[in-house]
Amino acid sequence: MRKLSKLLLALTFALSITSSAFAVTVASWGGAYTESQKLGYGDPTAKALGIEINWVDYSGGLSEIKAQKEAGAINWDIMDVFAMDTITGCDEGLFVEFDFDKDFPAAPDGTPASEDFFTSMPSKCAVGNILYSWNYAYNTETAISKYGTVPKKIKDFFDTKNFPGKRAIYKSALTNLEIALAADGVKMGKGGKIIYDKLEAEGGVDRAIAKVKALCEDPNGGCVFWSAGAQPPELLMSGEVVMATGWNGRFFNATVGEGAPIAQVWDGQGLDYEYFALVKGGPDEANAKKALAMMTNTEMLAGSAKYIAYAPWRKSSIAVMEAGEPWYKDGKTNMVPHMPTAPANLKKYFLVNADFWADNSAEIGEKWEAMKAGL
């Protein structure tokens, strides 16, 4: 009996070690976004690999994972992070470096992972997750010109003669300067290169701010500044503004979920991004690496777009969605037209340049706030 008890105790201990070793923890942002990750590729990956994947919310940045490392008790395996955090985390040895074509599967047609990514990664420790858009939308009941036309181009956002009424714009200069120059006739260049070259050049920032100031002071226009993502659709639905910049996912939810009289304009959109990073020395690093490779493959990333209007980082995911339309969870909405990376929406866009804003945000912020204070 004593031998049997010892055997059972040893077995129980072994099982506890095994079960704990097969639990991967992912830190993300919560809400509808994490729900789309969990349902779109987290749960399917967990089932396919026979492991447990737990999702926890955090508020961003690297302070929490640094504290875990300093305490010698790292609790997270994977983190959803911004571009600059992947660079800093990589430099400080917090994250694992990747060999993209070795660590991540090819596209269904054999295209290597690095060539299937929508764009390059900010560091060797980052793998793309989703892309979302900073674009603008208009109230379909009020933003109609005297000629019966509706806004179609980025320049229309600043055209108060043909489209009179207030505009809602983001409270800080981020993306406002880019669209201002685009509306002022500056060509985008590949990924917005020319736009950022102009902003880096002498007088470029002042030119962009002047364009926004003119819009805000125009008697036929005017600006309402927003800070929370829910505000732009609300301002459009209430009729307080005729056009508003905002995030494509918020506009999608308002139109599909609430039937709001809103239409999006993709011309001049700014593409922004989220990345995954693999924590070095995490509690289950080996299984986390396997899970991350599967969660970011073509089919899995397409799965997240069933639940949210953010575009998969893999270019090949769009074809999967097209073949499965209507792709949205309601079973009736085609999702590809709502994807920032759909070919029809990529005719004129810029990639938000994290390095530019990291280097210049303080100086630009002073000028921007001075402009707002003078309105």
C-alpha positions as CSV (number, residue, x, y, z in Angstrom):
1,M,0.0,0.0,0.0
2,R,2.9,2.3,0.9
3,K,4.6,1.7,-2.4
4,L,1.3,2.3,-4.2
5,S,0.9,5.6,-2.4
6,K,4.4,6.7,-3.4
7,L,3.7,5.7,-7.0
8,L,0.5,7.7,-7.1
9,L,2.2,10.7,-5.5
10,A,5.0,10.6,-8.0
11,L,2.5,10.3,-10.8
12,T,0.5,13.2,-9.6
13,F,3.6,15.3,-9.3
14,A,4.7,14.4,-12.8
15,L,1.2,15.3,-14.2
16,S,1.3,18.6,-12.5
17,I,4.7,19.4,-14.0
18,T,3.5,18.3,-17.4
19,S,0.2,20.3,-17.3
20,S,2.0,23.4,-16.2
21,A,4.6,23.0,-18.9
22,F,1.9,23.0,-21.5
23,A,0.4,26.4,-20.7
24,V,1.4,29.4,-22.7
25,T,0.5,32.9,-21.5
26,V,0.0,35.8,-23.9
27,A,-0.2,39.4,-22.7
28,S,-2.4,41.6,-24.9
29,W,-4.6,44.7,-24.8
30,G,-8.0,43.2,-23.8
31,G,-11.5,43.9,-25.1
32,A,-12.7,43.1,-28.5
33,Y,-9.1,43.0,-29.8
34,T,-8.0,40.2,-27.5
35,E,-11.3,38.4,-28.1
36,S,-10.5,38.4,-31.8
37,Q,-7.1,36.9,-31.1
38,K,-8.3,34.2,-28.8
39,L,-11.2,33.1,-31.0
40,G,-9.4,33.7,-34.3
41,Y,-6.2,31.9,-33.8
42,G,-5.5,31.3,-30.0
43,D,-8.1,28.6,-29.4
44,P,-7.5,26.9,-32.8
45,T,-3.8,26.8,-32.1
46,A,-4.2,25.5,-28.6
47,K,-6.4,22.7,-30.0
48,A,-4.1,21.8,-32.8
49,L,-1.0,21.7,-30.6
50,G,-2.7,20.2,-27.6
51,I,-1.5,22.9,-25.3
52,E,-3.2,25.5,-23.1
53,I,-3.0,29.2,-24.1
54,N,-4.0,31.8,-21.5
55,W,-4.7,35.4,-22.3
56,V,-4.0,38.2,-19.9
57,D,-4.5,42.0,-20.2
58,Y,-1.8,44.6,-19.7
59,S,-1.5,48.3,-20.3
60,G,1.4,48.3,-22.7
61,G,5.1,49.2,-22.4
62,L,7.9,47.1,-21.0
63,S,7.8,48.0,-17.3
64,E,5.9,44.9,-16.3
65,I,8.0,42.4,-18.1
66,K,11.2,44.2,-16.8
67,A,9.8,43.9,-13.3
68,Q,9.1,40.2,-13.8
69,K,12.6,39.6,-15.0
70,E,14.2,41.6,-12.2
71,A,12.2,39.6,-9.7
72,G,13.3,36.3,-11.3
73,A,9.7,35.3,-11.9
74,I,8.7,35.8,-15.6
75,N,5.0,35.0,-16.0
76,W,4.5,35.8,-19.7
77,D,5.6,33.9,-22.8
78,I,4.3,36.2,-25.6
79,M,3.5,39.9,-25.7
80,D,1.5,42.0,-28.1
81,V,3.6,45.2,-28.5
82,F,4.3,48.4,-30.4
83,A,7.1,48.7,-32.8
84,M,9.4,50.8,-30.6
85,D,8.9,48.3,-27.7
86,T,10.2,45.5,-29.9
87,I,13.3,47.5,-30.7
88,T,14.0,48.4,-27.1
89,G,13.1,44.9,-25.8
90,C,15.4,43.3,-28.4
91,D,18.3,45.7,-27.5
92,E,17.8,44.9,-23.8
93,G,17.7,41.1,-24.2
94,L,14.0,40.8,-23.1
95,F,12.9,39.2,-26.3
96,V,14.0,36.3,-28.5
97,E,15.5,37.1,-31.9
98,F,13.9,35.3,-34.9
99,D,15.1,33.8,-38.1
100,F,11.9,34.6,-39.9
101,D,12.0,32.0,-42.7
102,K,13.1,29.3,-40.3
103,D,10.9,30.1,-37.4
104,F,7.7,30.9,-39.3
105,P,5.9,28.8,-41.9
106,A,5.8,29.7,-45.6
107,A,2.6,30.8,-47.3
108,P,0.4,28.1,-48.8
109,D,2.0,28.6,-52.2
110,G,5.5,28.2,-50.8
111,T,6.4,31.9,-50.5
112,P,8.9,32.3,-47.6
113,A,7.4,34.0,-44.6
114,S,9.7,37.1,-44.9
115,E,8.3,37.7,-48.4
116,D,4.7,37.0,-47.3
117,F,4.8,39.7,-44.6
118,F,3.1,42.9,-45.6
119,T,6.2,44.9,-44.8
120,S,9.5,44.5,-43.0
121,M,9.7,44.1,-39.2
122,P,11.1,46.9,-36.9
123,S,13.4,44.4,-35.2
124,K,14.6,40.8,-35.3
125,C,12.4,40.2,-32.2
126,A,9.1,41.2,-33.8
127,V,6.6,39.3,-35.9
128,G,3.6,41.1,-37.4
129,N,0.2,40.4,-36.1
130,I,-2.3,42.9,-37.5
131,L,-2.5,46.2,-39.4
132,Y,-5.1,48.8,-38.8
133,S,-5.9,52.1,-40.5
134,W,-6.0,55.7,-39.6
135,N,-8.4,57.0,-42.3
136,Y,-11.4,59.2,-42.4
137,A,-15.1,58.6,-42.8
138,Y,-18.1,60.8,-43.6
139,N,-21.7,61.2,-42.7
140,T,-23.5,59.9,-45.8
141,E,-26.5,62.1,-45.1
142,T,-24.7,65.4,-44.7
143,A,-21.4,65.2,-46.6
144,I,-22.8,65.7,-50.1
145,S,-21.5,68.5,-52.3
146,K,-23.8,70.9,-54.3
147,Y,-22.9,68.7,-57.3
148,G,-24.2,65.6,-55.6
149,T,-20.8,64.1,-55.1
150,V,-19.4,62.5,-51.9
151,P,-15.8,62.6,-50.5
152,K,-13.5,60.2,-52.3
153,K,-10.0,61.6,-51.9
154,I,-7.8,62.8,-48.9
155,K,-8.0,66.3,-50.3
156,D,-11.8,66.3,-49.9
157,F,-11.3,66.2,-46.1
158,F,-9.9,69.7,-46.3
159,D,-12.3,70.9,-49.0
160,T,-14.8,73.1,-47.1
161,K,-16.0,74.8,-50.2
162,N,-17.6,71.7,-51.7
163,F,-18.1,69.9,-48.4
164,P,-18.8,72.5,-45.7
165,G,-19.0,71.5,-42.0
166,K,-16.8,70.6,-39.1
167,R,-14.2,67.9,-39.1
168,A,-13.1,65.7,-36.2
169,I,-9.4,65.1,-36.0
170,Y,-7.1,63.4,-33.5
171,K,-5.9,65.5,-30.6
172,S,-2.2,65.1,-31.4
173,A,-0.2,65.7,-34.5
174,L,0.2,62.0,-35.2
175,T,-1.1,61.2,-38.7
176,N,-2.6,64.6,-39.0
177,L,0.6,66.0,-40.5
178,E,0.9,63.2,-43.0
179,I,-2.6,63.6,-44.4
180,A,-2.2,67.4,-44.4
181,L,0.8,67.2,-46.7
182,A,-0.9,64.5,-48.9
183,A,-4.0,66.8,-49.2
184,D,-1.6,69.7,-50.0
185,G,-0.3,67.9,-53.1
186,V,2.7,66.0,-51.8
187,K,3.0,62.5,-53.3
188,M,3.1,59.6,-50.9
189,G,6.0,57.6,-52.3
190,K,6.4,54.0,-51.4
191,G,5.0,53.5,-47.9
192,G,4.9,57.3,-47.4
193,K,8.6,57.8,-47.9
194,I,8.2,61.1,-49.7
195,I,5.7,62.4,-47.1
196,Y,8.2,61.7,-44.3
197,D,11.1,63.2,-46.4
198,K,9.1,66.4,-46.6
199,L,8.3,66.4,-42.9
200,E,12.0,65.9,-42.1
201,A,13.0,68.8,-44.4
202,E,13.1,72.4,-43.3
203,G,9.6,73.9,-43.2
204,G,7.8,70.6,-43.8
205,V,6.2,70.3,-40.3
206,D,5.2,74.0,-40.4
207,R,3.6,73.5,-43.8
208,A,1.5,70.6,-42.5
209,I,0.4,72.4,-39.3
210,A,-0.6,75.5,-41.4
211,K,-2.8,73.3,-43.5
212,V,-4.6,71.9,-40.5
213,K,-4.8,75.4,-38.9
214,A,-6.5,76.7,-42.0
215,L,-9.1,74.0,-41.9
216,C,-9.8,74.6,-38.2
217,E,-10.1,78.4,-38.7
218,D,-12.2,78.2,-41.9
219,P,-15.7,79.6,-41.3
220,N,-17.1,76.8,-43.5
221,G,-15.1,74.2,-41.6
222,G,-13.8,74.0,-38.0
223,C,-12.2,71.3,-35.9
224,V,-13.4,69.1,-33.1
225,F,-10.5,67.2,-31.5
226,W,-11.0,63.6,-30.4
227,S,-9.0,61.4,-28.0
228,A,-11.0,58.2,-27.6
229,G,-11.6,55.8,-30.4
230,A,-15.4,55.7,-29.9
231,Q,-15.7,59.5,-30.5
232,P,-15.3,59.8,-34.3
233,P,-18.3,57.5,-35.1
234,E,-20.4,59.2,-32.4
235,L,-19.6,62.7,-33.7
236,L,-20.6,61.6,-37.2
237,M,-23.8,59.9,-36.1
238,S,-24.9,62.9,-34.1
239,G,-24.2,65.2,-37.0
240,E,-21.8,67.4,-35.1
241,V,-19.2,66.8,-37.8
242,V,-19.5,65.9,-41.4
243,M,-16.2,64.1,-41.6
244,A,-13.9,62.5,-39.0
245,T,-10.5,60.8,-38.9
246,G,-10.4,57.6,-36.9
247,W,-9.6,54.0,-36.8
248,N,-11.1,51.7,-39.4
249,G,-12.3,49.1,-36.9
250,R,-14.4,51.7,-35.0
251,F,-16.0,52.9,-38.2
252,F,-16.7,49.3,-39.3
253,N,-18.4,48.5,-35.9
254,A,-20.6,51.6,-36.2
255,T,-21.8,50.8,-39.7
256,V,-22.1,47.0,-39.5
257,G,-23.0,46.8,-35.9
258,E,-25.2,49.8,-35.5
259,G,-26.3,50.7,-39.1
260,A,-24.8,54.2,-38.8
261,P,-24.9,56.4,-41.9
262,I,-21.1,56.3,-42.3
263,A,-18.8,55.5,-45.2
264,Q,-15.0,55.2,-45.1
265,V,-12.5,56.8,-47.4
266,W,-9.3,54.8,-47.8
267,D,-7.4,57.3,-50.0
268,G,-4.4,58.6,-48.0
269,Q,-4.8,56.1,-45.2
270,G,-2.1,55.6,-42.6
271,L,-1.3,52.0,-41.8
272,D,-0.3,51.2,-38.2
273,Y,0.6,47.9,-36.7
274,E,0.8,45.5,-33.8
275,Y,3.5,42.9,-33.3
276,F,4.1,39.8,-31.2
277,A,7.3,39.3,-29.3
278,L,8.5,36.1,-27.6
279,V,9.7,36.6,-24.1
280,K,13.2,35.3,-23.4
281,G,13.2,32.9,-20.5
282,G,9.4,32.7,-20.3
283,P,7.8,29.9,-18.3
284,D,7.1,27.8,-21.5
285,E,9.4,29.3,-24.1
286,A,9.6,26.2,-26.3
287,N,5.8,25.7,-26.6
288,A,5.3,29.5,-26.9
289,K,7.6,29.5,-30.0
290,K,5.5,26.7,-31.6
291,A,2.3,28.5,-30.7
292,L,3.5,31.8,-32.1
293,A,4.6,30.2,-35.4
294,M,1.1,28.7,-35.8
295,M,-0.9,31.8,-34.7
296,T,0.9,33.9,-37.2
297,N,0.5,31.6,-40.2
298,T,-1.7,32.4,-43.2
299,E,-4.9,30.7,-42.1
300,M,-4.7,31.6,-38.4
301,L,-4.2,35.3,-39.0
302,A,-7.1,35.3,-41.5
303,G,-9.2,33.8,-38.7
304,S,-8.9,36.9,-36.5
305,A,-10.6,38.9,-39.2
306,K,-13.7,36.9,-38.6
307,Y,-14.1,38.9,-35.4
308,I,-12.5,42.3,-36.0
309,A,-11.8,44.6,-39.0
310,Y,-8.1,44.6,-38.7
311,A,-6.0,43.2,-41.5
312,P,-3.8,40.1,-41.1
313,W,0.0,40.7,-41.5
314,R,0.3,37.9,-44.0
315,K,-0.4,39.0,-47.6
316,S,-1.6,35.5,-48.4
317,S,-4.4,35.7,-45.8
318,I,-6.4,38.0,-48.0
319,A,-6.8,35.1,-50.6
320,V,-8.1,32.8,-47.8
321,M,-10.7,35.4,-46.8
322,E,-11.8,36.0,-50.4
323,A,-12.3,32.3,-50.9
324,G,-14.4,32.1,-47.7
325,E,-16.6,35.2,-48.0
326,P,-18.8,36.2,-46.4
327,W,-16.0,36.0,-43.8
328,Y,-17.4,38.0,-40.9
329,K,-18.8,36.2,-37.9
330,D,-22.3,37.3,-38.8
331,G,-22.2,35.0,-41.8
332,K,-23.4,37.8,-44.2
333,T,-20.7,40.5,-44.3
334,N,-17.8,40.3,-46.8
335,M,-14.7,41.4,-44.9
336,V,-12.1,41.9,-47.6
337,P,-13.5,45.3,-48.7
338,H,-13.0,46.4,-45.0
339,M,-9.4,45.3,-44.8
340,P,-6.8,48.1,-44.8
341,T,-4.5,45.9,-46.9
342,A,-7.1,44.9,-49.5
343,P,-5.7,45.8,-53.0
344,A,-8.5,48.3,-53.6
345,N,-7.6,50.2,-50.4
346,L,-3.9,50.5,-51.0
347,K,-3.8,52.9,-53.9
348,K,-2.5,55.7,-51.7
349,Y,-1.3,55.1,-48.2
350,F,1.6,55.6,-45.8
351,L,3.1,53.4,-43.2
352,V,3.1,55.2,-39.9
353,N,6.9,55.8,-39.2
354,A,7.5,55.0,-35.6
355,D,11.2,56.2,-35.8
356,F,10.1,59.6,-37.1
357,W,7.7,60.1,-34.3
358,A,10.0,58.8,-31.7
359,D,12.7,61.3,-32.8
360,N,10.5,64.3,-33.4
361,S,7.4,64.0,-31.2
362,A,8.5,66.4,-28.5
363,E,9.4,69.3,-30.9
364,I,6.4,68.7,-33.1
365,G,4.1,68.4,-30.0
366,E,5.1,71.9,-28.9
367,K,4.3,73.4,-32.3
368,W,1.0,71.5,-32.5
369,E,-0.2,72.5,-29.1
370,A,0.7,76.1,-29.8
371,M,-1.4,76.0,-32.9
372,K,-4.4,74.5,-31.0
373,A,-4.0,77.1,-28.3
374,G,-4.2,79.9,-30.9
375,L,-7.4,78.7,-32.5
